[in-house]
Amino acid sequence: MIECVNLYKTYVNGDVETPVLKDISFKIEAGEFVAIMGPSGSGKSTLMHILGALDTPTAGSYILDGKDVSKLSDDELADIRKNKIGFVFQSFNLLSRATVLRNVALPLVYAGVERAERERRAIEALTAAGLPEDRFSHLSNQLSGGQMQRVAIARALVNNPSIILADEPTGNLDTKTGDIVLETFQQLNKKGGHTVILITHEPYVAEHAERIIHIQDGMIVSDKKNFKRIETHHYKA
């Protein structure tokens, strides 16, 4: 599904060049749960932006479903972001005065989906993300942090993307609530068949994935199967 081949990314500001990614190569198969782990400044966020079609490499290729994303137009990149990738961020990015259902259905409004179908798909996504039904009509600012992150996950799911890209999704949560969210990703991967790519600087968070790619100073320093995967299935929302 995903293949990065000799990726480089250099930012240029006037005469100053700052290399961020250096010769990054790896493959991610459909249905994998992969953590990309590294400290602040390692280049993992830049790599996430490339994988999410939010940025393009300076050199090398990013192949998604057989297409070289590096060579696509802005409109084609927008289509990939809309149809293939669901984004989950640390800060939730919810509309505080909108209901849970409206927050999740919002991408479908922009896609021109009719109201009844929007509501059906939003309910389906919220159910898959594990949010209790009695929270669906609440405003997002009436929810706990863990519940808000589940709403954000549901919003990422509503267009039925094949890839879920999560950037530090437990960064604003306590450990117990973070485990609930990580369990949600595990269930989406196992039962829903979604490819999950988790960006994190926390080893404990990365240990929930099946495979860990460790990046440091813009280079991959290890890429291993995680045989000590943490399974979280004992907490309730």
QUISULMO-V465779 format. One record per residue. RES is the residue in three letters. OMEGA is omega in radians with two decimals (none if undefined). Layout:
res:RES omega:OMEGA
res:RES omega:OMEGA
This chain:
res:MET omega:-3.10
res:ILE omega:3.05
res:GLU omega:3.02
res:CYS omega:-3.06
res:VAL omega:3.06
res:ASN omega:-3.13
res:LEU omega:2.98
res:TYR omega:3.01
res:LYS omega:3.12
res:THR omega:3.07
res:TYR omega:-3.10
res:VAL omega:3.09
res:ASN omega:-3.04
res:GLY omega:3.13
res:ASP omega:-3.07
res:VAL omega:3.07
res:GLU omega:3.14
res:THR omega:3.10
res:PRO omega:-3.09
res:VAL omega:3.08
res:LEU omega:-3.04
res:LYS omega:3.01
res:ASP omega:-3.13
res:ILE omega:3.10
res:SER omega:3.02
res:PHE omega:3.05
res:LYS omega:3.00
res:ILE omega:-3.13
res:GLU omega:3.09
res:ALA omega:3.09
res:GLY omega:3.09
res:GLU omega:2.98
res:PHE omega:-3.01
res:VAL omega:2.99
res:ALA omega:2.99
res:ILE omega:-2.98
res:MET omega:3.06
res:GLY omega:3.13
res:PRO omega:3.07
res:SER omega:-3.14
res:GLY omega:-3.09
res:SER omega:-3.10
res:GLY omega:-3.07
res:LYS omega:3.12
res:SER omega:3.06
res:THR omega:3.10
res:LEU omega:3.10
res:MET omega:3.14
res:HIS omega:3.10
res:ILE omega:3.13
res:LEU omega:3.14
res:GLY omega:-3.14
res:ALA omega:3.06
res:LEU omega:-3.14
res:ASP omega:3.13
res:THR omega:3.14
res:PRO omega:3.04
res:THR omega:3.09
res:ALA omega:-3.10
res:GLY omega:-3.06
res:SER omega:2.98
res:TYR omega:-3.09
res:ILE omega:3.10
res:LEU omega:-3.11
res:ASP omega:3.06
res:GLY omega:3.14
res:LYS omega:3.09
res:ASP omega:-3.08
res:VAL omega:-3.12
res:SER omega:-3.04
res:LYS omega:-3.09
res:LEU omega:3.09
res:SER omega:3.11
res:ASP omega:3.12
res:ASP omega:3.13
res:GLU omega:3.07
res:LEU omega:3.11
res:ALA omega:3.11
res:ASP omega:3.11
res:ILE omega:3.14
res:ARG omega:-3.09
res:LYS omega:-2.95
res:ASN omega:-3.02
res:LYS omega:-2.98
res:ILE omega:3.01
res:GLY omega:-3.08
res:PHE omega:3.03
res:VAL omega:-3.05
res:PHE omega:-3.13
res:GLN omega:-3.01
res:SER omega:3.09
res:PHE omega:3.13
res:ASN omega:3.10
res:LEU omega:3.02
res:LEU omega:-2.97
res:SER omega:-3.08
res:ARG omega:3.07
res:ALA omega:3.12
res:THR omega:3.09
res:VAL omega:-3.12
res:LEU omega:-3.12
res:ARG omega:3.10
res:ASN omega:-3.09
res:VAL omega:-3.08
res:ALA omega:-3.01
res:LEU omega:3.11
res:PRO omega:-3.14
res:LEU omega:3.04
res:VAL omega:-3.14
res:TYR omega:3.13
res:ALA omega:3.09
res:GLY omega:3.14
res:VAL omega:-3.11
res:GLU omega:-2.97
res:ARG omega:-3.10
res:ALA omega:3.13
res:GLU omega:3.08
res:ARG omega:-3.10
res:GLU omega:3.14
res:ARG omega:-3.10
res:ARG omega:3.09
res:ALA omega:3.10
res:ILE omega:3.13
res:GLU omega:-3.14
res:ALA omega:3.12
res:LEU omega:3.09
res:THR omega:3.12
res:ALA omega:3.14
res:ALA omega:3.03
res:GLY omega:3.09
res:LEU omega:3.11
res:PRO omega:-3.07
res:GLU omega:-3.10
res:ASP omega:3.09
res:ARG omega:-3.00
res:PHE omega:-3.08
res:SER omega:3.10
res:HIS omega:2.93
res:LEU omega:-3.06
res:SER omega:-3.14
res:ASN omega:3.06
res:GLN omega:-3.07
res:LEU omega:2.99
res:SER omega:3.14
res:GLY omega:3.13
res:GLY omega:3.10
res:GLN omega:3.10
res:MET omega:3.13
res:GLN omega:3.07
res:ARG omega:3.06
res:VAL omega:3.11
res:ALA omega:3.08
res:ILE omega:3.12
res:ALA omega:3.10
res:ARG omega:3.10
res:ALA omega:-3.09
res:LEU omega:-2.87
res:VAL omega:3.08
res:ASN omega:3.12
res:ASN omega:3.14
res:PRO omega:3.08
res:SER omega:-3.09
res:ILE omega:2.98
res:ILE omega:-3.11
res:LEU omega:-3.03
res:ALA omega:-3.09
res:ASP omega:-3.14
res:GLU omega:-2.99
res:PRO omega:3.12
res:THR omega:-3.02
res:GLY omega:-3.13
res:ASN omega:-3.03
res:LEU omega:3.01
res:ASP omega:-3.01
res:THR omega:-3.10
res:LYS omega:3.13
res:THR omega:3.08
res:GLY omega:3.09
res:ASP omega:3.10
res:ILE omega:3.14
res:VAL omega:3.12
res:LEU omega:3.04
res:GLU omega:3.12
res:THR omega:3.10
res:PHE omega:3.12
res:GLN omega:-3.14
res:GLN omega:3.09
res:LEU omega:3.11
res:ASN omega:-3.08
res:LYS omega:-3.01
res:LYS omega:-3.09
res:GLY omega:3.13
res:GLY omega:-3.13
res:HIS omega:2.95
res:THR omega:-3.10
res:VAL omega:3.06
res:ILE omega:-3.03
res:LEU omega:3.11
res:ILE omega:-3.08
res:THR omega:2.98
res:HIS omega:-3.06
res:GLU omega:3.09
res:PRO omega:-3.12
res:TYR omega:3.13
res:VAL omega:-3.13
res:ALA omega:-3.09
res:GLU omega:3.08
res:HIS omega:-3.11
res:ALA omega:3.12
res:GLU omega:-3.07
res:ARG omega:-3.11
res:ILE omega:3.01
res:ILE omega:-3.09
res:HIS omega:-3.12
res:ILE omega:3.13
res:GLN omega:-3.13
res:ASP omega:3.06
res:GLY omega:-3.12
res:MET omega:3.05
res:ILE omega:3.14
res:VAL omega:3.01
res:SER omega:3.12
res:ASP omega:-2.97
res:LYS omega:2.92
res:LYS omega:-3.13
res:ASN omega:-3.10
res:PHE omega:3.11
res:LYS omega:-3.07
res:ARG omega:3.08
res:ILE omega:3.06
res:GLU omega:3.12
res:THR omega:-3.10
res:HIS omega:-3.07
res:HIS omega:3.10
res:TYR omega:3.07
res:LYS omega:3.12
res:ALA omega:none
